[in-house]
Amino acid sequence: MSAFELDGRIDRDSDLVKKLDLCQLRIQNDSRWPWLVMVPERPGMTEIFELSAADHALLLSEITKVGAALKQVTGATKINTAAIGNIVRQLHVHVIARFEGDANWPGPIWGFGQAVPYDDAERQKIFLEKLVKALS
């Protein structure tokens, strides 16, 4: 079995926030939405149903915990969760805080405009402090 390797596009477009039991929890570098990406550290996975039963249960548990923490920290109207992967095939799950009146409410975020990168102070304040604390 090969070792887990993070897809280069995920690595380029996001930063590691924290390693969970199964997933890397990453922040997408687009300040228009509080947007997290969860990547199960299992080599060769492209679909949720390919995970073992134990990993599947762990993924659902981690998604639930991350979604609840993101809602708590941001006060979002809605938390969107999706595992799409049409372009980046490596299994990953998006967990996104949405707000009425945000950049493309109520439409989807994919393919809308250009990413607006975070500045380091904002990322530190929102995600590395509040989110990690909420996950503890």
PyMOL commands that set and color helices and strands:
alter all, ss='L'
color gray80, all
select helices_A, chain A and resi 8-13+48-50+53-74+120-135
alter helices_A, ss='H'
color red, helices_A
select strands_A, chain A and resi 14-19+23-28+35-40+78-82+93-98
alter strands_A, ss='S'
color yellow, strands_A
deselect
rebuild
show_as cartoon
